[in-house]
Amino acid sequence: MTFKAEFLAELEDCLRGHGVVPVSHPAALARFIEYVRHLPEDHPRLRCLAGVDQGSGSFWNNPAVWWEKVPTFGVVHTDCGALLDDLLDEAVNDEIDVLEMEIRELPG
């Protein structure tokens, strides 16, 4: 399964009410799902998210993404591109934090 397909499946589960998080505005999330669905597989944002996720799983395990950004989409922000940018920023920041922690734990 491609990253995009897995991402869409997770978002659709949330929309149906049995995903990892409850959704405040289903219509807004449905619009975001359609936005992602129409992006090409090799879209730079999707490639970056997939790359970050391959490193440590910090996208799928990131509380800022799944408990703050996705459930509240449509409350404060309604721009699909901005949400995708926010998700990428959160995932990259989390990955940087993980790498910094690993560097501090290196001997010497």
DSSP file (Angstrom, degrees, kcal/mol; ACC not computed):
  #  RESIDUE AA STRUCTURE BP1 BP2  ACC     N-H-->O    O-->H-N    N-H-->O    O-->H-N    TCO  KAPPA ALPHA  PHI   PSI    X-CA   Y-CA   Z-CA
    1    1 A M              0   0    0      0, 0.0     2,-0.0     0, 0.0     0, 0.0   0.000 360.0 360.0 360.0 133.4    0.0    0.0    0.0
    2    2 A T     >  -     0   0    0      1,-0.1     4,-2.4     4,-0.0     5,-0.2  -0.304 360.0-111.4 -73.8 161.9    1.4    3.4   -0.9
    3    3 A F  H  > S+     0   0    0      1,-0.2     4,-2.9     2,-0.2     5,-0.2   0.927 119.1  52.4 -57.9 -45.1    1.7    6.2    1.6
    4    4 A K  H  > S+     0   0    0      1,-0.2     4,-2.8     2,-0.2     5,-0.2   0.921 109.8  47.8 -59.9 -45.1   -1.0    8.1   -0.1
    5    5 A A  H  > S+     0   0    0      2,-0.2     4,-2.4     1,-0.2    -1,-0.2   0.903 113.6  47.5 -63.2 -41.1   -3.4    5.2    0.0
    6    6 A E  H  X S+     0   0    0     -4,-2.4     4,-2.2     2,-0.2    -2,-0.2   0.907 112.4  49.8 -66.0 -41.4   -2.6    4.5    3.7
    7    7 A F  H  X S+     0   0    0     -4,-2.9     4,-2.4     2,-0.2    -2,-0.2   0.930 112.4  47.0 -61.8 -47.5   -3.1    8.2    4.5
    8    8 A L  H  X S+     0   0    0     -4,-2.8     4,-2.8     1,-0.2     5,-0.2   0.901 110.8  52.2 -62.7 -41.3   -6.4    8.4    2.7
    9    9 A A  H  X S+     0   0    0     -4,-2.4     4,-2.1    -5,-0.2    -1,-0.2   0.912 110.7  47.9 -62.0 -42.2   -7.6    5.2    4.4
   10   10 A E  H  X S+     0   0    0     -4,-2.2     4,-2.0     2,-0.2    10,-0.2   0.922 113.3  47.2 -65.2 -44.2   -6.8    6.6    7.8
   11   11 A L  H  X S+     0   0    0     -4,-2.4     4,-2.3     1,-0.2    -2,-0.2   0.906 111.5  50.9 -63.7 -41.8   -8.5    9.9    7.1
   12   12 A E  H  X S+     0   0    0     -4,-2.8     4,-2.1     1,-0.2    -1,-0.2   0.873 107.4  53.7 -65.6 -36.2  -11.6    8.1    5.8
   13   13 A D  H  X>S+     0   0    0     -4,-2.1     5,-2.1     2,-0.2     6,-0.7   0.916 109.1  49.1 -61.2 -42.3  -11.7    5.9    8.9
   14   14 A C  H ><5S+     0   0    0     -4,-2.0     3,-1.0     4,-0.3     9,-0.3   0.911 109.7  51.8 -61.7 -42.0  -11.7    9.2   11.0
   15   15 A L  H 3<5S+     0   0    0     -4,-2.3    -1,-0.2     1,-0.3    -2,-0.2   0.872 108.1  51.1 -63.0 -37.8  -14.5   10.5    8.8
   16   16 A R  H 3<5S-     0   0    0     -4,-2.1    -1,-0.3    -5,-0.1    -2,-0.2   0.551 119.5-111.0 -78.5  -6.9  -16.6    7.4    9.3
   17   17 A G  T <<5S+     0   0    0     -3,-1.0    -3,-0.2    -4,-0.6    -2,-0.1   0.539  99.2  86.2  92.7   6.2  -16.1    7.7   13.1
   18   18 A H      < +     0   0    0     -5,-2.1    -4,-0.3    -6,-0.2    -5,-0.1   0.028  63.9 105.0-127.4  29.9  -13.9    4.7   13.7
   19   19 A G  S    S-     0   0    0     -6,-0.7    -8,-0.1     2,-0.3    -9,-0.1  -0.143  91.4 -80.8 -91.5-166.9  -10.5    6.2   13.1
   20   20 A V  S    S+     0   0    0    -10,-0.2    -9,-0.1     1,-0.1   -10,-0.0   0.702 110.7  29.7 -73.7 -19.7   -7.8    7.2   15.5
   21   21 A V  S    S-     0   0    0     49,-0.0    -2,-0.3    50,-0.0    -4,-0.2  -0.979  81.0-111.4-139.9 151.5   -9.5   10.6   16.3
   22   22 A P        -     0   0    0      0, 0.0     2,-0.5     0, 0.0    -7,-0.1  -0.496  34.4-132.3 -75.0 154.3  -12.9   12.1   16.5
   23   23 A V        -     0   0    0     -9,-0.3    49,-0.1    -2,-0.1    47,-0.0  -0.929  14.6-165.0-114.9 130.5  -13.7   14.7   13.8
   24   24 A S  S    S+     0   0    0     47,-2.5    -1,-0.1    -2,-0.5    48,-0.1   0.868  87.1  27.1 -78.9 -38.8  -15.3   18.1   14.6
   25   25 A H     >  -     0   0    0     46,-0.5     4,-2.1    48,-0.4     3,-0.5  -0.783  63.6-178.7-130.1  87.2  -16.2   19.1   11.1
   26   26 A P  H  > S+     0   0    0      0, 0.0     4,-2.7     0, 0.0     5,-0.2   0.845  82.9  56.4 -56.6 -37.5  -16.8   16.1    8.8
   27   27 A A  H  > S+     0   0    0      1,-0.2     4,-1.8     2,-0.2     5,-0.1   0.901 108.3  47.6 -63.6 -39.4  -17.6   18.2    5.7
   28   28 A A  H  > S+     0   0    0     -3,-0.5     4,-2.0     2,-0.2    -1,-0.2   0.915 112.9  48.1 -66.9 -42.6  -14.2   19.9    6.0
   29   29 A L  H  X S+     0   0    0     -4,-2.1     4,-2.6    44,-0.2    -2,-0.2   0.898 108.9  54.1 -66.1 -38.2  -12.4   16.7    6.5
   30   30 A A  H  X S+     0   0    0     -4,-2.7     4,-2.0     1,-0.2    -1,-0.2   0.889 108.2  50.1 -60.9 -38.8  -14.2   15.2    3.5
   31   31 A R  H  X S+     0   0    0     -4,-1.8     4,-2.0     2,-0.2    -1,-0.2   0.891 110.3  50.0 -65.7 -39.5  -13.0   18.2    1.4
   32   32 A F  H  X S+     0   0    0     -4,-2.0     4,-2.7     2,-0.2     5,-0.2   0.900 107.8  53.8 -65.5 -40.6   -9.4   17.6    2.6
   33   33 A I  H  X S+     0   0    0     -4,-2.6     4,-2.7     1,-0.2    -2,-0.2   0.923 109.5  47.6 -59.8 -44.3   -9.7   13.9    1.7
   34   34 A E  H  X S+     0   0    0     -4,-2.0     4,-1.6     2,-0.2    -1,-0.2   0.886 109.7  54.0 -64.1 -38.3  -10.8   14.8   -1.8
   35   35 A Y  H  < S+     0   0    0     -4,-2.0     4,-0.5     2,-0.2     3,-0.2   0.944 112.7  42.5 -59.0 -49.1   -7.9   17.3   -2.0
   36   36 A V  H >< S+     0   0    0     -4,-2.7     3,-1.5     1,-0.2    -2,-0.2   0.906 109.2  58.7 -65.4 -41.3   -5.4   14.6   -1.1
   37   37 A R  H 3< S+     0   0    0     -4,-2.7    -1,-0.2     1,-0.3    -2,-0.2   0.842 105.7  49.8 -57.3 -34.8   -7.0   12.1   -3.4
   38   38 A H  T 3< S+     0   0    0     -4,-1.6    -1,-0.3    -3,-0.2    -2,-0.2   0.528  88.5 100.6 -86.0  -5.7   -6.4   14.4   -6.4
   39   39 A L  S <  S-     0   0    0     -3,-1.5     2,-0.0    -4,-0.5    -3,-0.0  -0.574  82.3-109.8 -75.8 141.7   -2.8   14.9   -5.6
   40   40 A P    >   -     0   0    0      0, 0.0     3,-2.1     0, 0.0     6,-0.2  -0.369  25.9-113.4 -67.6 153.1   -0.4   12.8   -7.7
   41   41 A E  T 3  S+     0   0    0      1,-0.3   -37,-0.1     5,-0.1   -38,-0.1   0.823 117.8  51.0 -55.1 -32.6    1.5   10.0   -5.9
   42   42 A D  T 3  S+     0   0    0      4,-0.1    -1,-0.3     5,-0.0    -3,-0.0   0.164  76.0 141.8 -96.1  19.7    4.7   11.9   -6.4
   43   43 A H    <>  -     0   0    0     -3,-2.1     4,-2.7     1,-0.1     5,-0.2  -0.379  59.8-123.3 -59.1 136.5    3.5   15.2   -5.0
   44   44 A P  H  > S+     0   0    0      0, 0.0     4,-2.4     0, 0.0     5,-0.2   0.856 108.5  50.5 -55.0 -40.0    6.4   16.8   -3.0
   45   45 A R  H  > S+     0   0    0      2,-0.2     4,-2.6     1,-0.2     5,-0.2   0.925 112.8  45.7 -66.2 -42.7    4.4   17.1    0.2
   46   46 A L  H  > S+     0   0    0      2,-0.2     4,-2.6     1,-0.2     5,-0.2   0.905 112.6  51.1 -66.4 -40.3    3.3   13.5    0.1
   47   47 A R  H  X S+     0   0    0     -4,-2.7     4,-2.4     2,-0.2    -2,-0.2   0.912 111.5  48.1 -61.8 -41.6    6.8   12.3   -0.8
   48   48 A C  H  X S+     0   0    0     -4,-2.4     4,-2.7    -5,-0.2     5,-0.2   0.923 111.6  49.1 -65.7 -44.1    8.2   14.3    2.2
   49   49 A L  H  X S+     0   0    0     -4,-2.6     4,-2.5     1,-0.2    -2,-0.2   0.924 112.6  48.1 -60.4 -43.9    5.6   12.9    4.6
   50   50 A A  H  X S+     0   0    0     -4,-2.6     4,-2.0     1,-0.2    -1,-0.2   0.899 111.9  50.3 -63.6 -40.2    6.3    9.4    3.4
   51   51 A G  H  X S+     0   0    0     -4,-2.4     4,-1.1     2,-0.2    -2,-0.2   0.908 111.3  47.1 -64.7 -43.1   10.0   10.0    3.8
   52   52 A V  H >X S+     0   0    0     -4,-2.7     4,-1.3     1,-0.2     6,-0.5   0.917 111.8  51.7 -63.7 -42.8    9.7   11.4    7.3
   53   53 A D  H 3X S+     0   0    0     -4,-2.5     4,-1.7     1,-0.2    -2,-0.2   0.854 103.0  58.0 -65.2 -35.1    7.4    8.4    8.2
   54   54 A Q  H 3< S+     0   0    0     -4,-2.0    -1,-0.2     1,-0.2    -2,-0.2   0.829 103.0  57.0 -63.6 -30.4    9.9    5.9    6.9
   55   55 A G  H << S-     0   0    0     -4,-1.1    -1,-0.2    -3,-0.5    -2,-0.2   0.949 137.3 -22.7 -67.3 -50.7   12.5    7.3    9.3
   56   56 A S  H  < S-     0   0    0     -4,-1.3    -2,-0.2     0, 0.0    -3,-0.2   0.391  80.4-105.9-145.8   1.6   10.7    6.8   12.6
   57   57 A G     X  +     0   0    0     -4,-1.7     4,-1.9    -5,-0.5    -4,-0.2   0.719  69.5 145.5  73.9  18.4    7.0    6.7   12.1
   58   58 A S  T  4  +     0   0    0     -6,-0.5    -5,-0.1     1,-0.2    36,-0.1   0.648  64.1  55.9 -70.5 -12.8    6.8   10.2   13.5
   59   59 A F  T >4 S+     0   0    0    -10,-0.2     3,-1.1     2,-0.1    -1,-0.2   0.940 111.8  39.2 -78.8 -50.5    3.9   11.1   11.2
   60   60 A W  T 34 S+     0   0    0      1,-0.2    -2,-0.2     5,-0.1    -1,-0.1   0.765 122.2  44.0 -70.9 -24.2    1.6    8.3   12.2
   61   61 A N  T 3< S+     0   0    0     -4,-1.9    -1,-0.2     4,-0.0    -2,-0.1   0.232  83.6 117.3-103.8  13.4    2.5    8.6   15.9
   62   62 A N    X>  -     0   0    0     -3,-1.1     4,-2.4     1,-0.2     3,-0.6  -0.733  47.1-163.5 -90.8 111.8    2.5   12.4   16.1
   63   63 A P  H 3>>S+     0   0    0      0, 0.0     4,-2.9     0, 0.0     5,-0.6   0.842  89.6  60.3 -61.7 -33.5   -0.2   13.7   18.6
   64   64 A A  I 34>S+     0   0    0      3,-0.2     5,-2.0     2,-0.2     4,-0.4   0.850 111.8  40.8 -63.8 -32.0    0.0   17.2   17.2
   65   65 A V  I <4>S+     0   0    0     -3,-0.6     5,-2.5     3,-0.2    -1,-0.2   0.966 125.9  30.7 -75.4 -56.9   -1.1   15.8   13.8
   66   66 A W  I  <5S+     0   0    0     -4,-2.4    -2,-0.2    -7,-0.2    -1,-0.1   0.683 129.4  33.5 -85.6 -19.1   -3.7   13.3   14.9
   67   67 A W  I  <5S+     0   0    0     -4,-2.9    -3,-0.2    -5,-0.3    -1,-0.2   0.537 132.1  22.1-112.4  -8.3   -5.1   14.9   18.0
   68   68 A E  I  ><S+     0   0    0     -5,-0.6     4,-0.8    -4,-0.4    -3,-0.2   0.718 124.8  35.0-119.8 -53.2   -4.8   18.6   17.1
   69   69 A K  I  4<S+     0   0    0     -5,-2.0     4,-0.5    -6,-0.2    -3,-0.2   0.957 118.9  41.1 -76.1 -52.8   -4.6   19.3   13.4
   70   70 A V  T >4<S+     0   0    0     -5,-2.5     3,-1.1     1,-0.2   -46,-0.2   0.941 114.9  47.8 -66.9 -49.4   -6.9   16.6   11.8
   71   71 A P  T 34 S+     0   0    0      0, 0.0   -47,-2.5     0, 0.0   -46,-0.5   0.820 116.9  42.8 -64.4 -28.6   -9.8   16.7   14.3
   72   72 A T  T >X S+     0   0    0     -4,-0.8     3,-2.6   -49,-0.1     4,-0.8   0.382  77.8 130.5-100.5   5.0  -10.1   20.4   14.4
   73   73 A F  T <4 S+     0   0    0     -3,-1.1   -48,-0.4    -4,-0.5   -44,-0.2  -0.399  73.9  31.6 -60.5 129.7   -9.7   21.1   10.6
   74   74 A G  T 34 S+     0   0    0      3,-2.7    -1,-0.3   -46,-0.1     4,-0.1   0.156 104.6  78.9 105.2 -16.5  -12.6   23.3    9.6
   75   75 A V  T <4 S-     0   0    0     -3,-2.6    -2,-0.2     2,-0.2     3,-0.1   0.942 119.1  -4.7 -84.3 -60.0  -12.7   25.1   13.0
   76   76 A V  S  < S+     0   0    0     -4,-0.8     2,-0.4     1,-0.2    -3,-0.1   0.840 135.9  39.8 -99.7 -49.6   -9.8   27.5   12.6
   77   77 A H        +     0   0    0     -5,-0.3    -3,-2.7     1,-0.1    -1,-0.2  -0.824  46.7 168.1-107.9 142.9   -8.3   26.5    9.3
   78   78 A T        +     0   0    0     -2,-0.4     2,-0.7    -5,-0.2    -1,-0.1   0.334  46.5 108.1-129.5   1.7  -10.2   25.6    6.1
   79   79 A D     >  -     0   0    0      1,-0.2     4,-2.1     2,-0.0     5,-0.1  -0.750  53.5-158.1 -87.9 117.2   -7.4   25.6    3.5
   80   80 A C  H  > S+     0   0    0     -2,-0.7     4,-2.3     1,-0.2     5,-0.2   0.888  92.3  50.8 -63.0 -42.0   -6.5   22.1    2.5
   81   81 A G  H  > S+     0   0    0      1,-0.2     4,-2.2     2,-0.2    -1,-0.2   0.893 109.9  50.8 -63.5 -39.3   -3.0   23.0    1.3
   82   82 A A  H  > S+     0   0    0      2,-0.2     4,-2.6     1,-0.2    -1,-0.2   0.882 108.8  51.8 -66.5 -37.8   -2.3   24.8    4.5
   83   83 A L  H  X S+     0   0    0     -4,-2.1     4,-2.8     2,-0.2    -2,-0.2   0.935 109.4  49.2 -63.7 -44.8   -3.4   21.7    6.5
   84   84 A L  H  X S+     0   0    0     -4,-2.3     4,-2.2     1,-0.2    -2,-0.2   0.909 111.7  49.6 -61.1 -41.1   -1.1   19.5    4.5
   85   85 A D  H  X S+     0   0    0     -4,-2.2     4,-2.9     2,-0.2    -1,-0.2   0.916 110.9  50.0 -61.2 -43.5    1.8   22.0    5.1
   86   86 A D  H  X S+     0   0    0     -4,-2.6     4,-2.7     2,-0.2    -2,-0.2   0.906 109.9  50.2 -62.4 -42.3    1.0   22.0    8.8
   87   87 A L  H  X S+     0   0    0     -4,-2.8     4,-2.3     2,-0.2    -1,-0.2   0.914 112.7  46.9 -62.1 -42.3    1.0   18.2    8.9
   88   88 A L  H  X S+     0   0    0     -4,-2.2     4,-2.8    -5,-0.2     5,-0.2   0.925 111.4  51.0 -65.2 -44.9    4.3   18.1    7.2
   89   89 A D  H  X S+     0   0    0     -4,-2.9     4,-2.8     1,-0.2     5,-0.2   0.926 111.6  47.8 -58.0 -45.9    5.8   20.8    9.5
   90   90 A E  H  X S+     0   0    0     -4,-2.7     4,-2.3     2,-0.2    -1,-0.2   0.919 113.1  47.6 -62.1 -44.1    4.6   18.8   12.6
   91   91 A A  H  X S+     0   0    0     -4,-2.3     4,-2.3     2,-0.2    -2,-0.2   0.915 113.9  46.7 -64.8 -43.3    6.1   15.6   11.3
   92   92 A V  H  X S+     0   0    0     -4,-2.8     4,-2.6     2,-0.2    -2,-0.2   0.926 112.1  50.3 -65.4 -44.7    9.4   17.2   10.3
   93   93 A N  H  X S+     0   0    0     -4,-2.8     4,-2.2    -5,-0.2    -2,-0.2   0.900 111.3  48.9 -60.5 -40.5    9.7   18.9   13.7
   94   94 A D  H  X S+     0   0    0     -4,-2.3     4,-2.3    -5,-0.2    -1,-0.2   0.908 110.4  50.7 -65.0 -41.5    9.0   15.7   15.5
   95   95 A E  H  X S+     0   0    0     -4,-2.3     4,-2.5     1,-0.2    -2,-0.2   0.898 109.1  51.2 -63.1 -40.5   11.6   13.9   13.4
   96   96 A I  H  X S+     0   0    0     -4,-2.6     4,-2.7     2,-0.2    -1,-0.2   0.914 109.0  51.3 -62.3 -42.9   14.1   16.6   14.2
   97   97 A D  H  X S+     0   0    0     -4,-2.2     4,-2.1     2,-0.2    -2,-0.2   0.910 110.3  49.1 -60.3 -42.6   13.4   16.2   17.9
   98   98 A V  H  X S+     0   0    0     -4,-2.3     4,-2.3     2,-0.2    -2,-0.2   0.929 112.4  47.6 -62.7 -45.8   13.9   12.5   17.7
   99   99 A L  H  X S+     0   0    0     -4,-2.5     4,-2.4     1,-0.2    -2,-0.2   0.902 110.3  51.7 -63.8 -41.2   17.2   12.9   15.8
  100  100 A E  H  X S+     0   0    0     -4,-2.7     4,-2.1     1,-0.2    -1,-0.2   0.903 110.3  49.3 -61.8 -40.7   18.4   15.5   18.4
  101  101 A M  H  X S+     0   0    0     -4,-2.1     4,-1.3     1,-0.2    -2,-0.2   0.912 111.1  49.3 -64.7 -42.4   17.6   13.1   21.2
  102  102 A E  H  < S+     0   0    0     -4,-2.3     4,-0.5     1,-0.2    -2,-0.2   0.879 109.8  51.9 -64.7 -37.5   19.4   10.3   19.5
  103  103 A I  H >< S+     0   0    0     -4,-2.4     3,-1.2     1,-0.2    -1,-0.2   0.909 107.0  52.7 -65.0 -42.3   22.5   12.5   18.9
  104  104 A R  H 3< S+     0   0    0     -4,-2.1    -1,-0.2     1,-0.3    -2,-0.2   0.801 106.9  54.3 -63.1 -28.0   22.6   13.5   22.6
  105  105 A E  T 3< S+     0   0    0     -4,-1.3    -1,-0.3    -5,-0.1    -2,-0.2   0.547  83.2 109.8 -85.0  -7.2   22.6    9.8   23.5
  106  106 A L  S <  S-     0   0    0     -3,-1.2     2,-0.1    -4,-0.5    -3,-0.0  -0.419  78.8-105.4 -67.5 142.5   25.6    9.0   21.4
  107  107 A P              0   0    0      0, 0.0    -1,-0.1     0, 0.0    -2,-0.1  -0.406 360.0 360.0 -68.0 144.1   28.7    8.2   23.3
  108  108 A G              0   0    0     -2,-0.1    -2,-0.1    -3,-0.1    -3,-0.1   0.455 360.0 360.0  75.4 360.0   31.4   10.8   23.4
